């Protein structure tokens, strides 16, 4: 059984985890996603996470991200209650972008965090 405490990771540590095979889950709303997201991220808005749980792997680490970390904390808490090894990316996409990590649009162009 996983601890209900949600581990917090920095943007840099989250990126390293994703490079090592962790699943990056972006729970922001569609307009935020379309403006810019991490290239490796999968998009499931927070309100759809319970219904779309089958799209989230339960056999590895899941790094959850939003704009600043609040919605991703909620999603990670929910996923951990379902036995998923989920962690919250502290500071969200704002921290990701500030760390110089990739922010792109669906077309592959440079994106922005809104």
PDB file as gemmi writes it, atoms N, CA and C in Angstrom:
CRYST1    1.000    1.000    1.000  90.00  90.00  90.00 P 1                      
ATOM      1  N   UNK A   1       0.852  -1.194   0.000  1.00  0.00           N  
ATOM      2  CA  UNK A   1       0.000   0.000   0.000  1.00  0.00           C  
ATOM      3  C   UNK A   1       0.888   1.246   0.000  1.00  0.00           C  
ATOM      4  N   UNK A   2       0.574   2.179  -0.883  1.00  0.00           N  
ATOM      5  CA  UNK A   2       1.337   3.423  -0.956  1.00  0.00           C  
ATOM      6  C   UNK A   2       0.938   4.368   0.165  1.00  0.00           C  
ATOM      7  N   UNK A   3       1.884   5.158   0.600  1.00  0.00           N  
ATOM      8  CA  UNK A   3       1.600   6.203   1.578  1.00  0.00           C  
ATOM      9  C   UNK A   3       0.694   7.247   0.930  1.00  0.00           C  
ATOM     10  N   UNK A   4      -0.265   7.793   1.688  1.00  0.00           N  
ATOM     11  CA  UNK A   4      -1.104   8.848   1.113  1.00  0.00           C  
ATOM     12  C   UNK A   4      -0.324  10.145   0.869  1.00  0.00           C  
ATOM     13  N   UNK A   5       0.858  10.267   1.512  1.00  0.00           N  
ATOM     14  CA  UNK A   5       1.684  11.444   1.286  1.00  0.00           C  
ATOM     15  C   UNK A   5       2.173  11.453  -0.157  1.00  0.00           C  
ATOM     16  N   UNK A   6       1.964  12.567  -0.842  1.00  0.00           N  
ATOM     17  CA  UNK A   6       2.375  12.668  -2.243  1.00  0.00           C  
ATOM     18  C   UNK A   6       3.790  13.227  -2.305  1.00  0.00           C  
ATOM     19  N   UNK A   7       4.730  12.457  -2.850  1.00  0.00           N  
ATOM     20  CA  UNK A   7       6.084  12.983  -3.017  1.00  0.00           C  
ATOM     21  C   UNK A   7       6.074  14.189  -3.966  1.00  0.00           C  
ATOM     22  N   UNK A   8       6.920  15.159  -3.654  1.00  0.00           N  
ATOM     23  CA  UNK A   8       7.060  16.364  -4.480  1.00  0.00           C  
ATOM     24  C   UNK A   8       8.404  16.293  -5.190  1.00  0.00           C  
ATOM     25  N   UNK A   9       8.406  16.571  -6.496  1.00  0.00           N  
ATOM     26  CA  UNK A   9       9.662  16.579  -7.232  1.00  0.00           C  
ATOM     27  C   UNK A   9       9.831  17.920  -7.929  1.00  0.00           C  
ATOM     28  N   UNK A  10      11.066  18.329  -8.087  1.00  0.00           N  
ATOM     29  CA  UNK A  10      11.378  19.557  -8.820  1.00  0.00           C  
ATOM     30  C   UNK A  10      11.216  19.301 -10.310  1.00  0.00           C  
ATOM     31  N   UNK A  11      11.203  20.362 -11.091  1.00  0.00           N  
ATOM     32  CA  UNK A  11      11.108  20.222 -12.543  1.00  0.00           C  
ATOM     33  C   UNK A  11      12.288  19.408 -13.071  1.00  0.00           C  
ATOM     34  N   UNK A  12      13.482  19.700 -12.582  1.00  0.00           N  
ATOM     35  CA  UNK A  12      14.669  18.988 -13.046  1.00  0.00           C  
ATOM     36  C   UNK A  12      14.597  17.510 -12.708  1.00  0.00           C  
ATOM     37  N   UNK A  13      14.197  17.197 -11.462  1.00  0.00           N  
ATOM     38  CA  UNK A  13      14.091  15.792 -11.060  1.00  0.00           C  
ATOM     39  C   UNK A  13      12.955  15.102 -11.808  1.00  0.00           C  
ATOM     40  N   UNK A  14      11.856  15.818 -12.024  1.00  0.00           N  
ATOM     41  CA  UNK A  14      10.749  15.253 -12.792  1.00  0.00           C  
ATOM     42  C   UNK A  14      11.166  14.928 -14.212  1.00  0.00           C  
ATOM     43  N   UNK A  15      11.920  15.831 -14.833  1.00  0.00           N  
ATOM     44  CA  UNK A  15      12.407  15.591 -16.194  1.00  0.00           C  
ATOM     45  C   UNK A  15      13.325  14.378 -16.232  1.00  0.00           C  
ATOM     46  N   UNK A  16      14.184  14.228 -15.215  1.00  0.00           N  
ATOM     47  CA  UNK A  16      15.068  13.051 -15.167  1.00  0.00           C  
ATOM     48  C   UNK A  16      14.252  11.764 -15.027  1.00  0.00           C  
ATOM     49  N   UNK A  17      13.213  11.806 -14.204  1.00  0.00           N  
ATOM     50  CA  UNK A  17      12.359  10.625 -14.042  1.00  0.00           C  
ATOM     51  C   UNK A  17      11.689  10.268 -15.368  1.00  0.00           C  
ATOM     52  N   UNK A  18      11.197  11.277 -16.078  1.00  0.00           N  
ATOM     53  CA  UNK A  18      10.536  11.042 -17.369  1.00  0.00           C  
ATOM     54  C   UNK A  18      11.543  10.476 -18.371  1.00  0.00           C  
ATOM     55  N   UNK A  19      12.745  11.021 -18.395  1.00  0.00           N  
ATOM     56  CA  UNK A  19      13.793  10.492 -19.281  1.00  0.00           C  
ATOM     57  C   UNK A  19      14.085   9.032 -18.959  1.00  0.00           C  
ATOM     58  N   UNK A  20      13.916   8.654 -17.683  1.00  0.00           N  
ATOM     59  CA  UNK A  20      14.155   7.287 -17.255  1.00  0.00           C  
ATOM     60  C   UNK A  20      12.964   6.362 -17.422  1.00  0.00           C  
ATOM     61  N   UNK A  21      11.871   6.885 -17.983  1.00  0.00           N  
ATOM     62  CA  UNK A  21      10.726   6.026 -18.260  1.00  0.00           C  
ATOM     63  C   UNK A  21       9.451   6.336 -17.501  1.00  0.00           C  
ATOM     64  N   UNK A  22       9.478   7.320 -16.594  1.00  0.00           N  
ATOM     65  CA  UNK A  22       8.241   7.680 -15.882  1.00  0.00           C  
ATOM     66  C   UNK A  22       7.233   8.280 -16.865  1.00  0.00           C  
ATOM     67  N   UNK A  23       5.963   8.150 -16.541  1.00  0.00           N  
ATOM     68  CA  UNK A  23       4.857   8.679 -17.332  1.00  0.00           C  
ATOM     69  C   UNK A  23       4.580  10.098 -16.854  1.00  0.00           C  
ATOM     70  N   UNK A  24       4.577  11.068 -17.755  1.00  0.00           N  
ATOM     71  CA  UNK A  24       4.305  12.463 -17.412  1.00  0.00           C  
ATOM     72  C   UNK A  24       2.857  12.773 -17.769  1.00  0.00           C  
ATOM     73  N   UNK A  25       2.063  13.079 -16.758  1.00  0.00           N  
ATOM     74  CA  UNK A  25       0.631  13.332 -16.924  1.00  0.00           C  
ATOM     75  C   UNK A  25       0.324  14.806 -16.680  1.00  0.00           C  
ATOM     76  N   UNK A  26      -0.162  15.486 -17.708  1.00  0.00           N  
ATOM     77  CA  UNK A  26      -0.547  16.896 -17.631  1.00  0.00           C  
ATOM     78  C   UNK A  26      -2.052  16.954 -17.410  1.00  0.00           C  
ATOM     79  N   UNK A  27      -2.482  17.554 -16.292  1.00  0.00           N  
ATOM     80  CA  UNK A  27      -3.907  17.584 -15.942  1.00  0.00           C  
ATOM     81  C   UNK A  27      -4.542  18.965 -16.143  1.00  0.00           C  
ATOM     82  N   UNK A  28      -3.879  19.827 -16.923  1.00  0.00           N  
ATOM     83  CA  UNK A  28      -4.440  21.162 -17.173  1.00  0.00           C  
ATOM     84  C   UNK A  28      -5.610  21.086 -18.157  1.00  0.00           C  
ATOM     85  N   UNK A  29      -6.298  22.187 -18.298  1.00  0.00           N  
ATOM     86  CA  UNK A  29      -7.436  22.278 -19.209  1.00  0.00           C  
ATOM     87  C   UNK A  29      -6.948  22.409 -20.653  1.00  0.00           C  
ATOM     88  N   UNK A  30      -7.790  22.040 -21.641  1.00  0.00           N  
ATOM     89  CA  UNK A  30      -7.367  22.071 -23.041  1.00  0.00           C  
ATOM     90  C   UNK A  30      -6.735  23.381 -23.525  1.00  0.00           C  
ATOM     91  N   UNK A  31      -7.269  24.568 -23.198  1.00  0.00           N  
ATOM     92  CA  UNK A  31      -6.600  25.781 -23.688  1.00  0.00           C  
ATOM     93  C   UNK A  31      -5.171  25.929 -23.142  1.00  0.00           C  
ATOM     94  N   UNK A  32      -4.943  25.516 -21.904  1.00  0.00           N  
ATOM     95  CA  UNK A  32      -3.601  25.581 -21.319  1.00  0.00           C  
ATOM     96  C   UNK A  32      -2.675  24.615 -22.060  1.00  0.00           C  
ATOM     97  N   UNK A  33      -3.154  23.415 -22.309  1.00  0.00           N  
ATOM     98  CA  UNK A  33      -2.376  22.400 -23.028  1.00  0.00           C  
ATOM     99  C   UNK A  33      -2.022  22.889 -24.427  1.00  0.00           C  
ATOM    100  N   UNK A  34      -3.000  23.445 -25.133  1.00  0.00           N  
ATOM    101  CA  UNK A  34      -2.774  23.883 -26.514  1.00  0.00           C  
ATOM    102  C   UNK A  34      -1.749  25.013 -26.585  1.00  0.00           C  
ATOM    103  N   UNK A  35      -1.685  25.856 -25.552  1.00  0.00           N  
ATOM    104  CA  UNK A  35      -0.717  26.961 -25.540  1.00  0.00           C  
ATOM    105  C   UNK A  35       0.714  26.440 -25.418  1.00  0.00           C  
ATOM    106  N   UNK A  36       0.887  25.353 -24.700  1.00  0.00           N  
ATOM    107  CA  UNK A  36       2.215  24.786 -24.544  1.00  0.00           C  
ATOM    108  C   UNK A  36       2.267  23.724 -23.477  1.00  0.00           C  
ATOM    109  N   UNK A  37       3.009  22.658 -23.761  1.00  0.00           N  
ATOM    110  CA  UNK A  37       3.132  21.532 -22.842  1.00  0.00           C  
ATOM    111  C   UNK A  37       4.485  20.864 -23.038  1.00  0.00           C  
ATOM    112  N   UNK A  38       4.840  20.007 -22.117  1.00  0.00           N  
ATOM    113  CA  UNK A  38       6.073  19.231 -22.250  1.00  0.00           C  
ATOM    114  C   UNK A  38       5.888  18.214 -23.367  1.00  0.00           C  
ATOM    115  N   UNK A  39       6.932  18.015 -24.158  1.00  0.00           N  
ATOM    116  CA  UNK A  39       6.840  17.115 -25.306  1.00  0.00           C  
ATOM    117  C   UNK A  39       6.453  15.698 -24.904  1.00  0.00           C  
ATOM    118  N   UNK A  40       6.921  15.225 -23.765  1.00  0.00           N  
ATOM    119  CA  UNK A  40       6.678  13.840 -23.355  1.00  0.00           C  
ATOM    120  C   UNK A  40       5.353  13.636 -22.636  1.00  0.00           C  
ATOM    121  N   UNK A  41       4.607  14.707 -22.395  1.00  0.00           N  
ATOM    122  CA  UNK A  41       3.401  14.610 -21.571  1.00  0.00           C  
ATOM    123  C   UNK A  41       2.222  13.987 -22.301  1.00  0.00           C  
ATOM    124  N   UNK A  42       1.390  13.322 -21.499  1.00  0.00           N  
ATOM    125  CA  UNK A  42       0.070  12.869 -21.934  1.00  0.00           C  
ATOM    126  C   UNK A  42      -0.931  13.821 -21.290  1.00  0.00           C  
ATOM    127  N   UNK A  43      -2.013  14.124 -21.990  1.00  0.00           N  
ATOM    128  CA  UNK A  43      -2.975  15.111 -21.502  1.00  0.00           C  
ATOM    129  C   UNK A  43      -4.284  14.452 -21.095  1.00  0.00           C  
ATOM    130  N   UNK A  44      -4.598  14.560 -19.811  1.00  0.00           N  
ATOM    131  CA  UNK A  44      -5.909  14.167 -19.293  1.00  0.00           C  
ATOM    132  C   UNK A  44      -6.308  15.245 -18.287  1.00  0.00           C  
ATOM    133  N   UNK A  45      -7.264  16.124 -18.622  1.00  0.00           N  
ATOM    134  CA  UNK A  45      -7.679  17.159 -17.676  1.00  0.00           C  
ATOM    135  C   UNK A  45      -8.096  16.549 -16.331  1.00  0.00           C  
ATOM    136  N   UNK A  46      -7.844  17.275 -15.265  1.00  0.00           N  
ATOM    137  CA  UNK A  46      -8.097  16.783 -13.911  1.00  0.00           C  
ATOM    138  C   UNK A  46      -9.476  16.141 -13.764  1.00  0.00           C  
ATOM    139  N   UNK A  47     -10.507  16.795 -14.251  1.00  0.00           N  
ATOM    140  CA  UNK A  47     -11.863  16.277 -14.090  1.00  0.00           C  
ATOM    141  C   UNK A  47     -12.112  14.966 -14.814  1.00  0.00           C  
ATOM    142  N   UNK A  48     -11.231  14.603 -15.745  1.00  0.00           N  
ATOM    143  CA  UNK A  48     -11.401  13.363 -16.499  1.00  0.00           C  
ATOM    144  C   UNK A  48     -10.512  12.226 -15.994  1.00  0.00           C  
ATOM    145  N   UNK A  49      -9.657  12.499 -15.032  1.00  0.00           N  
ATOM    146  CA  UNK A  49      -8.709  11.483 -14.560  1.00  0.00           C  
ATOM    147  C   UNK A  49      -9.422  10.217 -14.065  1.00  0.00           C  
ATOM    148  N   UNK A  50     -10.468  10.304 -13.222  1.00  0.00           N  
ATOM    149  CA  UNK A  50     -11.110   9.058 -12.773  1.00  0.00           C  
ATOM    150  C   UNK A  50     -11.692   8.226 -13.928  1.00  0.00           C  
ATOM    151  N   UNK A  51     -12.327   8.880 -14.882  1.00  0.00           N  
ATOM    152  CA  UNK A  51     -12.958   8.157 -15.985  1.00  0.00           C  
ATOM    153  C   UNK A  51     -11.941   7.598 -16.972  1.00  0.00           C  
ATOM    154  N   UNK A  52     -10.781   8.213 -17.049  1.00  0.00           N  
ATOM    155  CA  UNK A  52      -9.773   7.796 -18.029  1.00  0.00           C  
ATOM    156  C   UNK A  52      -8.576   7.108 -17.370  1.00  0.00           C  
ATOM    157  N   UNK A  53      -8.797   6.569 -16.193  1.00  0.00           N  
ATOM    158  CA  UNK A  53      -7.728   5.932 -15.435  1.00  0.00           C  
ATOM    159  C   UNK A  53      -7.013   4.821 -16.173  1.00  0.00           C  
ATOM    160  N   UNK A  54      -7.701   4.142 -17.084  1.00  0.00           N  
ATOM    161  CA  UNK A  54      -7.075   3.052 -17.837  1.00  0.00           C  
ATOM    162  C   UNK A  54      -5.949   3.550 -18.739  1.00  0.00           C  
ATOM    163  N   UNK A  55      -5.924   4.860 -19.016  1.00  0.00           N  
ATOM    164  CA  UNK A  55      -4.875   5.429 -19.861  1.00  0.00           C  
ATOM    165  C   UNK A  55      -3.604   5.747 -19.078  1.00  0.00           C  
ATOM    166  N   UNK A  56      -3.674   5.605 -17.760  1.00  0.00           N  
ATOM    167  CA  UNK A  56      -2.555   5.942 -16.888  1.00  0.00           C  
ATOM    168  C   UNK A  56      -1.919   4.647 -16.391  1.00  0.00           C  
ATOM    169  N   UNK A  57      -0.634   4.433 -16.667  1.00  0.00           N  
ATOM    170  CA  UNK A  57      -0.012   3.187 -16.235  1.00  0.00           C  
ATOM    171  C   UNK A  57      -0.021   3.042 -14.717  1.00  0.00           C  
ATOM    172  N   UNK A  58      -0.233   1.804 -14.267  1.00  0.00           N  
ATOM    173  CA  UNK A  58      -0.223   1.560 -12.824  1.00  0.00           C  
ATOM    174  C   UNK A  58       0.969   0.706 -12.408  1.00  0.00           C  
ATOM    175  N   UNK A  59       1.911   0.515 -13.351  1.00  0.00           N  
ATOM    176  CA  UNK A  59       3.059  -0.336 -13.060  1.00  0.00           C  
ATOM    177  C   UNK A  59       4.386   0.421 -13.097  1.00  0.00           C  
ATOM    178  N   UNK A  60       4.339   1.730 -12.940  1.00  0.00           N  
ATOM    179  CA  UNK A  60       5.558   2.538 -12.926  1.00  0.00           C  
ATOM    180  C   UNK A  60       5.269   3.866 -12.257  1.00  0.00           C  
ATOM    181  N   UNK A  61       6.226   4.748 -12.323  1.00  0.00           N  
ATOM    182  CA  UNK A  61       6.079   6.071 -11.716  1.00  0.00           C  
ATOM    183  C   UNK A  61       5.319   6.999 -12.651  1.00  0.00           C  
ATOM    184  N   UNK A  62       4.408   7.768 -12.062  1.00  0.00           N  
ATOM    185  CA  UNK A  62       3.659   8.784 -12.794  1.00  0.00           C  
ATOM    186  C   UNK A  62       3.997  10.135 -12.178  1.00  0.00           C  
ATOM    187  N   UNK A  63       4.510  11.046 -12.990  1.00  0.00           N  
ATOM    188  CA  UNK A  63       4.786  12.420 -12.560  1.00  0.00           C  
ATOM    189  C   UNK A  63       3.628  13.261 -13.070  1.00  0.00           C  
ATOM    190  N   UNK A  64       2.919  13.924 -12.152  1.00  0.00           N  
ATOM    191  CA  UNK A  64       1.742  14.696 -12.524  1.00  0.00           C  
ATOM    192  C   UNK A  64       2.086  16.183 -12.498  1.00  0.00           C  
ATOM    193  N   UNK A  65       1.631  16.897 -13.533  1.00  0.00           N  
ATOM    194  CA  UNK A  65       1.965  18.319 -13.687  1.00  0.00           C  
ATOM    195  C   UNK A  65       0.706  19.113 -14.059  1.00  0.00           C  
ATOM    196  N   UNK A  66       0.640  20.351 -13.577  1.00  0.00           N  
ATOM    197  CA  UNK A  66      -0.398  21.307 -13.996  1.00  0.00           C  
ATOM    198  C   UNK A  66       0.307  22.655 -14.195  1.00  0.00           C  
ATOM    199  N   UNK A  67      -0.362  23.756 -13.956  1.00  0.00           N  
ATOM    200  CA  UNK A  67       0.282  25.056 -14.166  1.00  0.00           C  
ATOM    201  C   UNK A  67       1.223  25.404 -13.018  1.00  0.00           C  
ATOM    202  N   UNK A  68       0.733  25.277 -11.759  1.00  0.00           N  
ATOM    203  CA  UNK A  68       1.582  25.634 -10.615  1.00  0.00           C  
ATOM    204  C   UNK A  68       1.700  24.539  -9.555  1.00  0.00           C  
ATOM    205  N   UNK A  69       0.924  23.474  -9.652  1.00  0.00           N  
ATOM    206  CA  UNK A  69       1.078  22.368  -8.719  1.00  0.00           C  
ATOM    207  C   UNK A  69      -0.138  21.992  -7.896  1.00  0.00           C  
ATOM    208  N   UNK A  70      -1.201  22.780  -7.931  1.00  0.00           N  
ATOM    209  CA  UNK A  70      -2.392  22.473  -7.128  1.00  0.00           C  
ATOM    210  C   UNK A  70      -3.236  21.349  -7.695  1.00  0.00           C  
ATOM    211  N   UNK A  71      -3.580  21.444  -8.966  1.00  0.00           N  
ATOM    212  CA  UNK A  71      -4.406  20.395  -9.586  1.00  0.00           C  
ATOM    213  C   UNK A  71      -3.635  19.092  -9.690  1.00  0.00           C  
ATOM    214  N   UNK A  72      -2.345  19.189  -9.968  1.00  0.00           N  
ATOM    215  CA  UNK A  72      -1.536  17.968 -10.059  1.00  0.00           C  
ATOM    216  C   UNK A  72      -1.428  17.285  -8.697  1.00  0.00           C  
ATOM    217  N   UNK A  73      -1.398  18.058  -7.631  1.00  0.00           N  
ATOM    218  CA  UNK A  73      -1.399  17.481  -6.276  1.00  0.00           C  
ATOM    219  C   UNK A  73      -2.686  16.687  -6.062  1.00  0.00           C  
ATOM    220  N   UNK A  74      -3.824  17.255  -6.474  1.00  0.00           N  
ATOM    221  CA  UNK A  74      -5.101  16.550  -6.331  1.00  0.00           C  
ATOM    222  C   UNK A  74      -5.097  15.246  -7.134  1.00  0.00           C  
ATOM    223  N   UNK A  75      -4.624  15.312  -8.365  1.00  0.00           N  
ATOM    224  CA  UNK A  75      -4.593  14.125  -9.216  1.00  0.00           C  
ATOM    225  C   UNK A  75      -3.656  13.067  -8.641  1.00  0.00           C  
ATOM    226  N   UNK A  76      -2.485  13.489  -8.169  1.00  0.00           N  
ATOM    227  CA  UNK A  76      -1.532  12.537  -7.598  1.00  0.00           C  
ATOM    228  C   UNK A  76      -2.103  11.879  -6.346  1.00  0.00           C  
ATOM    229  N   UNK A  77      -2.797  12.651  -5.520  1.00  0.00           N  
ATOM    230  CA  UNK A  77      -3.438  12.097  -4.328  1.00  0.00           C  
ATOM    231  C   UNK A  77      -4.453  11.031  -4.725  1.00  0.00           C  
ATOM    232  N   UNK A  78      -5.283  11.336  -5.719  1.00  0.00           N  
ATOM    233  CA  UNK A  78      -6.276  10.379  -6.206  1.00  0.00           C  
ATOM    234  C   UNK A  78      -5.590   9.120  -6.733  1.00  0.00           C  
ATOM    235  N   UNK A  79      -4.572   9.301  -7.576  1.00  0.00           N  
ATOM    236  CA  UNK A  79      -3.891   8.146  -8.166  1.00  0.00           C  
ATOM    237  C   UNK A  79      -3.231   7.277  -7.100  1.00  0.00           C  
ATOM    238  N   UNK A  80      -2.636   7.906  -6.096  1.00  0.00           N  
ATOM    239  CA  UNK A  80      -2.008   7.139  -5.018  1.00  0.00           C  
ATOM    240  C   UNK A  80      -3.056   6.338  -4.254  1.00  0.00           C  
ATOM    241  N   UNK A  81      -4.257   6.893  -4.110  1.00  0.00           N  
ATOM    242  CA  UNK A  81      -5.322   6.154  -3.420  1.00  0.00           C  
ATOM    243  C   UNK A  81      -5.747   4.922  -4.220  1.00  0.00           C  
ATOM    244  N   UNK A  82      -5.402   4.908  -5.508  1.00  0.00           N  
ATOM    245  CA  UNK A  82      -5.707   3.780  -6.398  1.00  0.00           C  
ATOM    246  C   UNK A  82      -4.489   2.865  -6.589  1.00  0.00           C  
ATOM    247  N   UNK A  83      -3.419   3.118  -5.811  1.00  0.00           N  
ATOM    248  CA  UNK A  83      -2.253   2.251  -5.863  1.00  0.00           C  
ATOM    249  C   UNK A  83      -1.200   2.627  -6.884  1.00  0.00           C  
ATOM    250  N   UNK A  84      -1.335   3.798  -7.498  1.00  0.00           N  
ATOM    251  CA  UNK A  84      -0.372   4.254  -8.497  1.00  0.00           C  
ATOM    252  C   UNK A  84       0.765   5.006  -7.803  1.00  0.00           C  
ATOM    253  N   UNK A  85       1.977   4.759  -8.223  1.00  0.00           N  
ATOM    254  CA  UNK A  85       3.145   5.461  -7.684  1.00  0.00           C  
ATOM    255  C   UNK A  85       3.223   6.844  -8.340  1.00  0.00           C  
ATOM    256  N   UNK A  86       2.385   7.766  -7.869  1.00  0.00           N  
ATOM    257  CA  UNK A  86       2.285   9.104  -8.454  1.00  0.00           C  
ATOM    258  C   UNK A  86       2.987  10.125  -7.572  1.00  0.00           C  
ATOM    259  N   UNK A  87       3.575  11.132  -8.236  1.00  0.00           N  
ATOM    260  CA  UNK A  87       4.195  12.234  -7.517  1.00  0.00           C  
ATOM    261  C   UNK A  87       3.829  13.549  -8.198  1.00  0.00           C  
ATOM    262  N   UNK A  88       3.910  14.615  -7.436  1.00  0.00           N  
ATOM    263  CA  UNK A  88       3.542  15.936  -7.917  1.00  0.00           C  
ATOM    264  C   UNK A  88       4.784  16.716  -8.340  1.00  0.00           C  
ATOM    265  N   UNK A  89       4.714  17.339  -9.513  1.00  0.00           N  
ATOM    266  CA  UNK A  89       5.803  18.209  -9.936  1.00  0.00           C  
ATOM    267  C   UNK A  89       5.555  19.593  -9.324  1.00  0.00           C  
ATOM    268  N   UNK A  90       6.325  19.902  -8.304  1.00  0.00           N  
ATOM    269  CA  UNK A  90       6.164  21.159  -7.562  1.00  0.00           C  
ATOM    270  C   UNK A  90       6.432  22.356  -8.472  1.00  0.00           C  
ATOM    271  N   UNK A  91       5.516  23.309  -8.464  1.00  0.00           N  
ATOM    272  CA  UNK A  91       5.668  24.498  -9.297  1.00  0.00           C  
ATOM    273  C   UNK A  91       5.110  24.347 -10.696  1.00  0.00           C  
ATOM    274  N   UNK A  92       4.739  23.117 -11.062  1.00  0.00           N  
ATOM    275  CA  UNK A  92       4.051  22.859 -12.319  1.00  0.00           C  
ATOM    276  C   UNK A  92       4.810  23.293 -13.572  1.00  0.00           C  
ATOM    277  N   UNK A  93       4.037  23.594 -14.607  1.00  0.00           N  
ATOM    278  CA  UNK A  93       4.617  24.004 -15.890  1.00  0.00           C  
ATOM    279  C   UNK A  93       5.379  25.318 -15.763  1.00  0.00           C  
ATOM    280  N   UNK A  94       5.012  26.156 -14.797  1.00  0.00           N  
ATOM    281  CA  UNK A  94       5.774  27.389 -14.604  1.00  0.00           C  
ATOM    282  C   UNK A  94       7.205  27.054 -14.194  1.00  0.00           C  
ATOM    283  N   UNK A  95       7.372  26.090 -13.282  1.00  0.00           N  
ATOM    284  CA  UNK A  95       8.716  25.671 -12.865  1.00  0.00           C  
ATOM    285  C   UNK A  95       9.420  24.936 -14.002  1.00  0.00           C  
ATOM    286  N   UNK A  96       8.674  24.133 -14.755  1.00  0.00           N  
ATOM    287  CA  UNK A  96       9.232  23.388 -15.886  1.00  0.00           C  
ATOM    288  C   UNK A  96       9.844  24.370 -16.895  1.00  0.00           C  
ATOM    289  N   UNK A  97       9.064  25.374 -17.278  1.00  0.00           N  
ATOM    290  CA  UNK A  97       9.538  26.366 -18.246  1.00  0.00           C  
ATOM    291  C   UNK A  97      10.694  27.184 -17.676  1.00  0.00           C  
ATOM    292  N   UNK A  98      10.614  27.560 -16.400  1.00  0.00           N  
ATOM    293  CA  UNK A  98      11.676  28.351 -15.774  1.00  0.00           C  
ATOM    294  C   UNK A  98      12.987  27.580 -15.716  1.00  0.00           C  
ATOM    295  N   UNK A  99      12.907  26.251 -15.690  1.00  0.00           N  
ATOM    296  CA  UNK A  99      14.110  25.417 -15.669  1.00  0.00           C  
ATOM    297  C   UNK A  99      14.695  25.235 -17.071  1.00  0.00           C  
ATOM    298  N   UNK A 100      14.045  25.844 -18.073  1.00  0.00           N  
ATOM    299  CA  UNK A 100      14.546  25.746 -19.440  1.00  0.00           C  
ATOM    300  C   UNK A 100      14.174  24.445 -20.132  1.00  0.00           C  
ATOM    301  N   UNK A 101      13.197  23.738 -19.585  1.00  0.00           N  
ATOM    302  CA  UNK A 101      12.763  22.478 -20.185  1.00  0.00           C  
ATOM    303  C   UNK A 101      11.773  22.756 -21.313  1.00  0.00           C  
ATOM    304  N   UNK A 102      11.577  21.772 -22.177  1.00  0.00           N  
ATOM    305  CA  UNK A 102      10.771  21.952 -23.385  1.00  0.00           C  
ATOM    306  C   UNK A 102       9.316  22.326 -23.099  1.00  0.00           C  
ATOM    307  N   UNK A 103       8.835  23.325 -23.822  1.00  0.00           N  
ATOM    308  CA  UNK A 103       7.417  23.709 -23.825  1.00  0.00           C  
ATOM    309  C   UNK A 103       7.063  23.895 -25.293  1.00  0.00           C  
ATOM    310  N   UNK A 104       6.200  23.007 -25.801  1.00  0.00           N  
ATOM    311  CA  UNK A 104       5.864  23.028 -27.220  1.00  0.00           C  
ATOM    312  C   UNK A 104       4.347  22.993 -27.425  1.00  0.00           C  
ATOM    313  N   UNK A 105       3.936  23.307 -28.634  1.00  0.00           N  
ATOM    314  CA  UNK A 105       2.529  23.154 -29.018  1.00  0.00           C  
ATOM    315  C   UNK A 105       2.373  21.772 -29.652  1.00  0.00           C  
ATOM    316  N   UNK A 106       1.141  21.387 -29.963  1.00  0.00           N  
ATOM    317  CA  UNK A 106       0.900  20.109 -30.633  1.00  0.00           C  
ATOM    318  C   UNK A 106       1.602  20.040 -31.984  1.00  0.00           C  
ATOM    319  N   UNK A 107       1.834  21.190 -32.591  1.00  0.00           N  
ATOM    320  CA  UNK A 107       2.506  21.236 -33.894  1.00  0.00           C  
ATOM    321  C   UNK A 107       4.020  21.156 -33.761  1.00  0.00           C  
ATOM    322  N   UNK A 108       4.524  21.177 -32.529  1.00  0.00           N  
ATOM    323  CA  UNK A 108       5.963  21.115 -32.317  1.00  0.00           C  
ATOM    324  C   UNK A 108       6.643  22.465 -32.261  1.00  0.00           C  
ATOM    325  N   UNK A 109       5.852  23.527 -32.357  1.00  0.00           N  
ATOM    326  CA  UNK A 109       6.413  24.886 -32.272  1.00  0.00           C  
ATOM    327  C   UNK A 109       6.649  25.253 -30.810  1.00  0.00           C  
ATOM    328  N   UNK A 110       7.487  26.276 -30.556  1.00  0.00           N  
ATOM    329  CA  UNK A 110       7.656  26.722 -29.173  1.00  0.00           C  
ATOM    330  C   UNK A 110       6.316  27.154 -28.588  1.00  0.00           C  
ATOM    331  N   UNK A 111       6.068  26.720 -27.345  1.00  0.00           N  
ATOM    332  CA  UNK A 111       4.811  27.048 -26.673  1.00  0.00           C  
ATOM    333  C   UNK A 111       5.042  27.987 -25.516  1.00  0.00           C  
ATOM    334  N   UNK A 112       3.967  28.255 -24.821  1.00  0.00           N  
ATOM    335  CA  UNK A 112       4.040  29.110 -23.640  1.00  0.00           C  
ATOM    336  C   UNK A 112       3.128  28.555 -22.555  1.00  0.00           C  
ATOM    337  N   UNK A 113       3.422  28.908 -21.316  1.00  0.00           N  
ATOM    338  CA  UNK A 113       2.604  28.483 -20.185  1.00  0.00           C  
ATOM    339  C   UNK A 113       1.614  29.592 -19.883  1.00  0.00           C  
ATOM    340  N   UNK A 114       0.333  29.251 -19.943  1.00  0.00           N  
ATOM    341  CA  UNK A 114      -0.702  30.238 -19.609  1.00  0.00           C  
ATOM    342  C   UNK A 114      -1.474  29.795 -18.392  1.00  0.00           C  
TER     343      UNK A 114                                                      
END                                                                             
